[in-house]
Amino acid sequence: MIKDRQVYCEQGPDSILPKNNGPLSGYRFVFKDLFDVAGYQTGAGNPKWLTSHEHAQETSPLIIEFLKQGAECVGRVQTDELAYSLNGQNIHYGTPVNPAAPDCIPGGSSSGSAVAVAHGDADFSIGTDTGGSVRVPASYCGLYGLRPTLGKLDLSHCFELAGSFDTAGIFSRDLDLLKTVYSTLITEPETVNQPQSFYLDNYFLSSFSPARLLRLESWCRNANIQLLHGDFLTEGKWDNSGLSALFRKIQGFEIIQKHGAWLDEFGESLDPSILMRVKWSKTITEKDYQAALRLKAEFTEQLSAHFHKTNALWVMPTTPSGPPKLSLTGNELAEYRSNLMGLTSIAGLSGFPQLHLPMRGLIEGPCGISLIGLPDQELQLLAAGSISQGECA
């Protein structure tokens, strides 16, 4: 089979057979071009990165575990360059076609991971999520997407973008399969309680279309889940712009600390929009970074206290709308990105887990809602999400 190189990486591997029979037998998966496979080069979405790095000596433990559990790997898939974008567009390898909305961007940076699953090439996939790189393409491509608690899944033998935020995440068309995949990767059982209430911050109401909000309210009614409202963000003087700026400052500083030498030598190979972010990141001082870390800790402490006080899962729009059109560029796309990162930065800054649930048939295109819980509440999010099937979808 000839593989679409806008989705699949030429350096391979194109296939890895399962090692055993297990709960994932009969399922196929792909992995983002940030995870290492011994004997192959990891490209991180950039040809210069590919040629300036040696073949990997070890394989990602996540990939090893999937193979042990019976899954077949059917390829390495594309990412935005250095995972430093949410669009899913790559000037070197092209833009994977979004099966759910072909005239729109697929979302990134885990673009290939989402598109391969949405297209039906794979049953599930893994990507990484720093600033939204699982949640955003899951939303745009009509998939379920899980960003687990920071540090929950092993990211050894994987490209690092910003250590304060990097997580591995999972895509699937089927929520039950996503739960099975996630369960093969965790060793400690989690307590799962039936959710009694969701909290929707009033700040997010303007980001919901009437149809999306009505579907959420209908789900809560039919599932006998109380939908609470409040003004946590406004009362704490947090907003999209401030949260996005705080996240970007920490992320940018850590990118330069980790990859500054390589960027000095090969940065001009990057997409101009990504290079612009790199140049801005170089202006962030240690003082700026430490101040941002203090604000991050303050936000996380306040958010955790709010979760404990309300005893509710948060519900919110994953993205401001459906996916932007491929024709959207320049200032419009930059403004949209800032609003988007204000949403994605809540789980990013706190390290809390977030599950995207798709809503199909909306006039604004593929998008949906997210559930956020306290650390290690992934199974509770998945259980709550399963109640929504038929309502949200």
C-alpha positions as CSV (number, residue, x, y, z in Angstrom):
1,M,0.0,0.0,0.0
2,I,1.3,3.5,-0.9
3,K,1.2,5.6,2.1
4,D,0.2,9.3,2.1
5,R,3.4,11.1,3.1
6,Q,1.4,14.1,4.4
7,V,0.3,11.6,7.1
8,Y,3.0,9.0,7.3
9,C,6.8,9.5,7.8
10,E,9.1,8.2,5.1
11,Q,11.8,7.0,7.6
12,G,9.4,4.4,9.1
13,P,8.9,2.0,10.5
14,D,5.9,1.2,8.4
15,S,4.8,-1.8,10.4
16,I,5.7,-3.5,13.7
17,L,3.9,-6.8,14.5
18,P,2.5,-7.5,18.0
19,K,4.6,-9.4,20.5
20,N,1.8,-11.3,22.2
21,N,-1.9,-11.7,22.4
22,G,-3.7,-9.4,24.8
23,P,-6.6,-6.9,25.2
24,L,-5.4,-5.0,22.2
25,S,-5.2,-7.9,19.8
26,G,-6.8,-7.1,16.5
27,Y,-6.3,-3.4,16.9
28,R,-3.9,-1.2,14.9
29,F,-2.1,2.0,16.1
30,V,0.2,4.7,14.8
31,F,2.5,6.9,16.8
32,K,3.6,10.5,16.4
33,D,7.1,11.3,15.0
34,L,8.3,12.3,18.5
35,F,8.5,8.8,19.9
36,D,11.6,6.7,19.4
37,V,11.8,3.3,17.9
38,A,15.2,1.5,18.1
39,G,17.0,1.5,14.8
40,Y,15.0,4.4,13.3
41,Q,15.4,8.1,13.3
42,T,12.9,10.4,15.0
43,G,12.3,13.4,12.9
44,A,10.2,15.8,15.1
45,G,8.5,17.1,11.9
46,N,11.6,18.7,10.6
47,P,14.1,17.4,7.9
48,K,17.1,19.1,9.6
49,W,16.2,17.5,12.9
50,L,16.0,14.1,11.2
51,T,19.4,14.4,9.5
52,S,21.1,15.9,12.5
53,H,20.2,13.1,14.9
54,E,21.3,9.5,15.1
55,H,19.1,6.5,15.0
56,A,17.3,5.8,18.2
57,Q,18.9,3.3,20.6
58,E,15.8,2.5,22.6
59,T,12.0,2.3,21.9
60,S,9.3,4.3,23.7
61,P,7.9,2.1,26.5
62,L,4.4,3.1,25.4
63,I,5.0,1.5,22.0
64,I,6.5,-1.5,23.6
65,E,3.5,-2.0,25.9
66,F,1.0,-1.7,23.1
67,L,2.9,-4.4,21.2
68,K,3.0,-6.6,24.3
69,Q,-0.8,-6.2,24.7
70,G,-1.4,-7.4,21.1
71,A,-1.7,-4.3,19.0
72,E,-0.1,-3.9,15.6
73,C,1.8,-0.7,14.8
74,V,1.0,0.5,11.2
75,G,3.3,3.5,11.0
76,R,5.0,6.6,12.3
77,V,3.0,9.7,11.5
78,Q,3.7,13.4,11.0
79,T,3.7,16.2,13.5
80,D,4.1,20.0,13.3
81,E,7.7,21.0,13.5
82,L,9.1,20.4,16.9
83,A,5.5,20.0,18.1
84,Y,5.4,23.8,18.4
85,S,2.1,24.5,16.7
86,L,-1.6,23.7,17.1
87,N,-2.5,23.9,13.3
88,G,-1.4,20.6,11.8
89,Q,0.3,22.3,8.9
90,N,3.9,21.4,8.0
91,I,5.7,23.3,5.2
92,H,8.1,20.3,4.6
93,Y,5.7,17.4,4.5
94,G,2.3,19.0,3.8
95,T,-1.0,19.3,5.7
96,P,-2.8,16.0,6.4
97,V,-6.3,16.2,5.0
98,N,-8.9,16.4,7.8
99,P,-11.4,13.5,7.1
100,A,-14.0,15.3,9.2
101,A,-13.7,18.6,7.5
102,P,-11.5,18.5,4.4
103,D,-11.5,22.3,3.8
104,C,-10.2,22.9,7.4
105,I,-7.0,22.4,9.2
106,P,-6.6,19.1,11.1
107,G,-5.1,20.5,14.2
108,G,-1.7,19.8,15.7
109,S,0.8,19.2,16.6
110,S,-0.4,15.5,16.6
111,S,-1.9,15.9,13.2
112,G,-0.9,12.6,11.7
113,S,-2.0,10.8,14.9
114,A,-5.5,12.3,14.6
115,V,-5.9,12.0,10.9
116,A,-4.9,8.3,10.7
117,V,-7.5,7.4,13.2
118,A,-10.2,9.6,11.8
119,H,-9.5,8.2,8.3
120,G,-9.8,4.6,9.7
121,D,-6.2,3.6,9.0
122,A,-5.7,2.9,12.7
123,D,-8.0,2.1,15.6
124,F,-6.1,4.3,18.1
125,S,-3.0,6.4,18.2
126,I,-0.6,8.1,20.5
127,G,0.5,11.7,20.3
128,T,1.9,14.3,22.7
129,D,0.1,17.2,24.3
130,T,2.0,20.2,25.6
131,G,-0.3,23.1,24.8
132,G,-3.3,21.2,23.3
133,S,-1.7,18.9,20.7
134,V,-4.0,16.0,21.5
135,R,-7.1,17.8,22.5
136,V,-7.2,20.2,19.6
137,P,-6.8,17.7,16.7
138,A,-9.2,15.4,18.5
139,S,-11.8,18.2,18.5
140,Y,-11.1,19.2,14.8
141,C,-11.2,15.6,13.5
142,G,-14.2,14.4,15.5
143,L,-12.4,12.0,17.8
144,Y,-12.1,11.2,21.5
145,G,-8.9,12.5,22.9
146,L,-7.3,12.1,26.4
147,R,-4.6,14.2,27.9
148,P,-3.7,12.4,31.1
149,T,-2.4,13.9,34.3
150,L,1.1,15.4,33.8
151,G,3.7,12.6,34.3
152,K,1.1,9.8,34.3
153,L,2.4,8.1,31.1
154,D,6.1,7.4,30.5
155,L,7.7,9.9,28.1
156,S,11.2,8.5,28.2
157,H,12.6,8.0,24.7
158,C,10.5,10.8,23.3
159,F,11.2,14.3,22.1
160,E,10.9,16.9,24.8
161,L,9.4,20.3,24.0
162,A,8.6,21.8,27.4
163,G,9.0,19.6,30.5
164,S,6.6,21.5,32.6
165,F,3.7,20.6,30.3
166,D,4.6,17.6,28.0
167,T,2.3,14.6,28.2
168,A,1.5,11.6,26.1
169,G,-2.1,11.3,24.9
170,I,-4.4,8.9,23.2
171,F,-6.9,9.2,20.2
172,S,-9.7,6.9,19.3
173,R,-13.0,6.9,17.4
174,D,-14.4,4.7,20.2
175,L,-14.4,5.7,23.9
176,D,-14.4,2.2,25.2
177,L,-11.3,1.4,23.2
178,L,-9.6,4.5,24.5
179,K,-10.3,3.4,28.0
180,T,-8.9,-0.1,27.2
181,V,-5.8,1.4,25.7
182,Y,-5.3,3.8,28.6
183,S,-5.8,0.9,31.1
184,T,-3.0,-1.1,29.6
185,L,-0.6,1.7,30.4
186,I,-1.4,2.3,34.1
187,T,-0.3,0.0,36.9
188,E,-2.3,1.4,39.8
189,P,-6.1,1.0,40.0
190,E,-8.1,4.2,40.2
191,T,-11.2,4.9,42.2
192,V,-14.2,5.5,39.9
193,N,-17.2,7.3,41.3
194,Q,-20.4,8.2,39.4
195,P,-20.3,12.0,38.7
196,Q,-23.0,13.9,40.4
197,S,-22.3,17.3,39.0
198,F,-20.3,19.3,36.5
199,Y,-19.1,22.8,36.9
200,L,-19.3,25.2,33.9
201,D,-17.6,28.5,34.5
202,N,-19.6,31.4,33.2
203,Y,-16.5,32.8,31.5
204,F,-16.9,30.0,28.9
205,L,-20.5,30.6,28.0
206,S,-19.5,33.0,25.2
207,S,-17.4,30.3,23.6
208,F,-20.4,27.9,23.2
209,S,-22.7,28.1,20.2
210,P,-26.3,27.8,21.2
211,A,-26.5,24.2,19.7
212,R,-23.4,23.0,21.6
213,L,-24.7,24.4,24.9
214,L,-28.1,22.9,24.4
215,R,-26.6,19.5,23.7
216,L,-24.5,19.8,26.9
217,E,-27.6,20.8,29.0
218,S,-29.6,17.9,27.5
219,W,-26.9,15.4,28.3
220,C,-26.8,16.6,31.9
221,R,-30.5,16.5,32.3
222,N,-30.8,13.0,30.8
223,A,-27.9,11.7,32.9
224,N,-29.2,13.3,36.1
225,I,-26.0,15.3,36.4
226,Q,-26.3,18.8,38.0
227,L,-24.8,21.5,36.0
228,L,-23.3,24.1,38.3
229,H,-22.3,27.6,37.3
230,G,-19.9,30.1,38.8
231,D,-17.3,32.7,38.3
232,F,-14.0,31.1,39.4
233,L,-12.0,32.6,36.5
234,T,-13.4,36.1,36.7
235,E,-13.2,36.3,40.5
236,G,-9.6,35.1,40.3
237,K,-8.8,37.6,37.6
238,W,-7.9,34.9,35.1
239,D,-8.8,35.1,31.5
240,N,-8.0,33.6,28.1
241,S,-5.4,36.2,27.3
242,G,-3.6,36.0,30.6
243,L,-3.6,32.2,30.8
244,S,-2.3,31.9,27.3
245,A,0.5,34.4,27.9
246,L,1.5,32.7,31.1
247,F,1.6,29.3,29.5
248,R,3.6,30.6,26.5
249,K,6.2,32.3,28.7
250,I,7.0,29.0,30.6
251,Q,6.8,26.9,27.4
252,G,9.0,29.3,25.4
253,F,11.7,29.6,28.0
254,E,11.9,25.8,28.4
255,I,12.1,25.3,24.7
256,I,15.2,27.5,24.4
257,Q,16.8,25.9,27.5
258,K,16.3,22.5,25.9
259,H,16.9,23.1,22.2
260,G,18.7,26.5,22.0
261,A,21.9,25.2,20.5
262,W,20.1,23.3,17.8
263,L,17.8,26.2,17.1
264,D,20.8,28.6,16.7
265,E,22.2,26.3,14.1
266,F,19.1,25.1,12.2
267,G,16.3,27.5,13.3
268,E,16.1,29.0,9.8
269,S,14.8,25.7,8.5
270,L,11.5,26.2,10.5
271,D,8.2,27.5,9.2
272,P,8.4,31.3,9.5
273,S,5.5,31.4,11.9
274,I,7.2,28.8,14.2
275,L,10.6,30.6,13.9
276,M,8.9,33.8,15.0
277,R,7.8,32.1,18.2
278,V,11.3,30.8,18.7
279,K,12.8,34.3,18.3
280,W,10.2,35.6,20.8
281,S,11.1,32.8,23.2
282,K,14.7,33.8,23.2
283,T,13.7,37.2,24.8
284,I,12.2,35.5,27.9
285,T,14.6,36.0,30.9
286,E,15.2,33.7,33.9
287,K,13.4,36.4,36.0
288,D,10.4,36.3,33.7
289,Y,10.3,32.5,33.9
290,Q,10.5,32.3,37.7
291,A,7.7,34.8,38.0
292,A,5.6,32.8,35.6
293,L,6.2,29.6,37.6
294,R,5.0,31.3,40.7
295,L,1.8,32.4,38.9
296,K,1.4,28.9,37.6
297,A,1.6,27.5,41.1
298,E,-0.9,30.1,42.3
299,F,-3.4,29.2,39.6
300,T,-3.0,25.4,40.2
301,E,-3.5,25.9,44.0
302,Q,-6.7,28.0,43.4
303,L,-8.0,25.5,40.8
304,S,-7.4,22.5,43.0
305,A,-9.2,24.2,45.9
306,H,-12.1,25.0,43.7
307,F,-12.4,21.3,42.6
308,H,-12.4,20.1,46.2
309,K,-14.9,22.8,47.2
310,T,-17.4,22.0,44.4
311,N,-16.7,18.2,44.2
312,A,-17.5,18.4,40.5
313,L,-15.8,17.8,37.3
314,W,-15.2,20.8,35.1
315,V,-16.9,20.9,31.7
316,M,-15.8,23.4,29.0
317,P,-15.4,23.9,25.3
318,T,-12.3,22.2,24.0
319,T,-11.9,24.7,21.2
320,P,-13.6,28.0,20.5
321,S,-15.4,26.5,17.5
322,G,-15.0,24.0,14.8
323,P,-11.6,23.9,12.9
324,P,-10.5,27.0,11.1
325,K,-10.5,27.0,7.3
326,L,-7.3,26.2,5.5
327,S,-7.5,29.6,3.9
328,L,-7.4,31.4,7.3
329,T,-3.9,32.9,7.8
330,G,-2.0,35.8,9.4
331,N,-3.5,37.9,12.1
332,E,-6.8,36.1,12.1
333,L,-5.2,32.7,12.7
334,A,-2.9,34.2,15.4
335,E,-5.8,35.7,17.2
336,Y,-7.7,32.4,17.1
337,R,-4.6,30.6,18.4
338,S,-4.4,32.9,21.4
339,N,-8.1,32.3,22.3
340,L,-7.6,28.6,21.8
341,M,-4.6,28.5,24.1
342,G,-6.5,30.3,26.8
343,L,-8.8,27.2,26.8
344,T,-6.1,24.6,26.5
345,S,-3.8,26.2,29.1
346,I,-6.1,25.4,32.0
347,A,-5.2,21.7,32.0
348,G,-1.7,22.6,30.7
349,L,-0.8,24.9,33.6
350,S,-2.4,22.8,36.3
351,G,-1.3,19.4,34.9
352,F,-4.9,18.1,35.4
353,P,-6.3,15.4,33.1
354,Q,-8.7,16.4,30.3
355,L,-10.9,14.3,28.0
356,H,-12.3,15.6,24.8
357,L,-15.8,14.4,23.8
358,P,-16.9,15.0,20.2
359,M,-20.2,16.5,19.2
360,R,-21.1,15.6,15.6
361,G,-23.5,17.4,13.3
362,L,-23.0,20.9,14.7
363,I,-23.2,23.8,12.2
364,E,-19.8,25.1,13.2
365,G,-18.2,21.8,12.2
366,P,-16.5,19.1,14.3
367,C,-15.9,20.2,17.9
368,G,-17.2,19.3,21.3
369,I,-16.7,19.6,25.0
370,S,-14.1,18.6,27.5
371,L,-14.2,17.2,31.0
372,I,-11.3,18.1,33.4
373,G,-10.7,16.4,36.7
374,L,-8.2,16.4,39.6
375,P,-4.9,14.5,39.1
376,D,-5.3,10.7,38.6
377,Q,-9.1,11.0,37.8
378,E,-8.7,9.7,34.2
379,L,-11.0,6.8,34.7
380,Q,-13.6,9.0,36.3
381,L,-13.5,11.3,33.2
382,L,-13.8,8.2,31.0
383,A,-16.7,6.9,33.0
384,A,-18.5,10.3,32.9
385,G,-17.8,10.5,29.1
386,S,-19.4,7.1,28.5
387,I,-22.7,8.4,29.9
388,S,-22.6,11.1,27.2
389,Q,-22.4,8.6,24.3
390,G,-25.5,9.2,22.2
391,E,-26.0,12.6,23.7
392,C,-22.8,14.4,22.8
393,A,-22.1,12.3,19.6
